[in-house]
């Protein structure tokens, strides 16, 4: 007997590079695209409504946001604010969803359709900007807040982005090996330090003011002491596998941090 195939939740019309879930709104946010090459593959961010229908999870395309010539390669979510890594830039987007009164729920209650769905009924005003809302009775808007270049290597590319615990700061890293921290939502830079000679593979902003940057095979941290006086630590030892499957990252003070 062959392997059982997992049901498909959604098939995007472009390569997918980043996914985020907004549990409070029941949204799945999927982003990607074909980049600047003129292959006919669009670039976009899709907002999908997640629902339980007859006991099974279903995703319907609620809104599509066109990112023009840039494919979104990484995402971070803070409430209704998205940080999207596109080439060497980070773009802040704010999305809002409003349910029009007296519409919509009859369709949801009577529907038995499962799997990927697309609901039609685009708002004409949205189409002009390359955006479409695919569900009748719903007003969905995406606003471009700010944009900043975050990587400056010869072949610049932002590889990772994350918010801190209270969503007031944003950290980015890319192919130039530098970590940069920005205020939200102005994207004013408050910290920059050279974390690695290679590419930044992952980032984390801790509630204690530490910035952790990972690059194969090492991890390095810096402490935020103010906008103009960051103190970068020495490189921490390489990530070591723990017997229970956790990752043990010794801090510069020899204290163990456990995820």
N, C-alpha and C positions, 0 to 999 in steps of 0.2 A: 504494500500500500504506500502511495506517495505521501509526502509531507503535506499536512493540512495548510492551505493558504490562508493567511491572515486577511480578514476583510479590509478593503481599502476605504479609508475615511475620506480622503480628498486627493484629487489629482490636479496639480497646478499646471498652467500652460507654459511654465518656465522652470529651469532648474532651481531647486530649493536649497538655500544656504543657511537660513536662520529661522527658528521657531520660538515663539513665546506664548504663554497661556496667561490670560487675565481671568482668574477664578471668579472675581466679584461680578464681572459682566458676562461671564460664560463665553469668552472670546478666545479663539485660537488665531494667532497672528503669524502668517507665513510670508517670507520674503526671499527674493532672489532675482534671477533674470539672466539674460545672455550677455550683459555688459555693453560696451560701446561698439562692438563688432556689428556690422549690418547684416545679421543673419536672419532677421525677421522675428527673432525671439524677443519679446518685450521684457522690460524690467518693472517690477512692481512690488507692492506690499498688499497682501490680501488679508482682510478681516473676516473670519469665519465664525458663524454662530454655532455653538455646540449645544445639542439638545439630546434628551433621551426620548426616543420614539419606539414604542412597543418593546421597551426594555433594552434597546440597543442604542449605542452612541451614534449620532448623526452630525455631520458638519455641512452647513449651507453657506455659500458665498454671500456675505452681507454687503461688503464694500471692497472695491479695488482701487488702489492708489497708485498712479503711474509715477515712477521715479525717473522717467525720461531715459537718458543714456547711461545711467549708473545702476548697477546691480547692488542690492543690499547684501553684504556678506556676513554681518553680525548685528545683533540686536540686544538692547537692554530695555526693560520696562519698569516704569515708576508711576503707578497710578494710570493716568491717561496720557502720560508722556513717554514717547519712544525715542531712544537714541539709536540711530541707524548708521552703521559703518558702511560708507560707499567710497570705494577707491581709497584715496588718501584723506578723506574728509569724514567728519561726523556731523550728522544732521539731526536736530531735535524736531520732532513732530508731536503735535497735540491732536488727539482725536476725541470727538464727542458724538454721542449717540442719543437721539431723542425719539421716543415713541409717539407717533401721532395718535390723538384720541379717537376712539371709535373705530379703529382699523386693526387689522393684523391677526387677532387671536383666533378667529374662526378658522382661518387657514391652517394654523398650527394644530388646533385641536382635531381637525378632520383629516390631517395628512397621515398617511401610512408609509410614506416613502422613506427608505433607509439608504444609508451610504451618502456619497457625495451628491449635492444638489446645488443648483443655481437658480435663484429667484430673480425674475426680471422685473423691470419697472424703474428704469434709471431716471434720475432727476436731470432735466436738461441743463441746468446751470452747472452741475458738476461735470458734465461731459466735456465742457470747454477746457477744463484743466487736466484732462486725461483721467478723470476719476469717475467711477460709476457706483451708484447704490443699487443693489440688486433685490431689495425687498420692499414691497409696497407698504406704506404706512410707517416707514422708518426714515428719519432724517439722520444722516451720518456725514460728518465733516472731518477733514484732516487739514490741519494748518501747519505750515512750515514756520517754525519759531526762529531758529538760528542755525548757522552752519559755520564750521571752522575746520581748517586743515590741521590734521593731527599726526601726520607722518611726513618725514622729509628726507627719506633715503633716495637713492638713484632710481629705484623702482618702488615708489611709495605705495604702501597699502596698510590701512588700519585693520588689525587682525582680531582685536578684542575690545569690548567696552563694558563697563559696569557702573552702577550707582552705589553710593554708600548707604548706610542703614536708614538715614532719614531723608534720602533723595535730594540733598542739598549740594552734593558733589558728584562729579562724573570722572571716571578714570579711563584713559585710552592707551593702547599700546599697539605697536606695529612692527614693520620690518626694520626700522632704524634702531631698535633696541631701547628706545626712550619711553619712559612712562610720563604721561602728562595728566594733570588733574585740573578740572574745570569747574567753575561755579555753575549751578543750575538756577534759572534757565538762561543766563546771559552768555554762558560759555567764555567767561573771563578766566584766563589761565592763572592758577594759584600755585602750581608746583610742576617742575620738570626735572627729571634726573635720568642719567644713563644707567639703566638697570642691567643690561646684558650687551655683549657684542653681537649676539645673534638676535633672531626675531622673538618678540614677546608672544608667548603662546596662551597665557592665561593671566587674569588679574583678579584681585579681591581687595576691597576696601573694608577694613575692620572697624567696629565701633570704638576701638581704642585709639584711632587715628593712624593706624598703620596701613601702608599700601604694600601688598604682596604681589610680586611679579614673577611668573614662571617662564623659564626658557630651558630647553633641553641642554644639560640635565640638571640645572640648578634652579634655586629659588632665591630671590633677594627682596628685602623690605626697606621701606623708608618710613619715617615718622613725621606727621604733619605738625610742626611747631609754629606755623604761621605762614603767611603767603610768601614771605621772602627768605625764610630760614629753614628749609627742610633739612633733616639730618638723615642721610642715607646710611644704612648699616652695611657691614661686610657681607659678602655672599654667604647664605646659609648652605649647609650641606645638601647634597642631592636628596630628592625625595626617596624615602626608604619604605618598602612595603612592610606593613605590620602583619603579624601572624593571623589576625582576624580580618584582614582585608582593608584596614584603614591605612591612611597615609600619615606618616609621622614626620613633621617638619620642625626640627630643632630651631628655636629662635636664637638671636644673638646672645641673649641673657641666659642661655642654656635651659630655658623653660620650654616644655613640650606643648605644642599647639595641636589640638585634636579637632578635626572637622565634625 
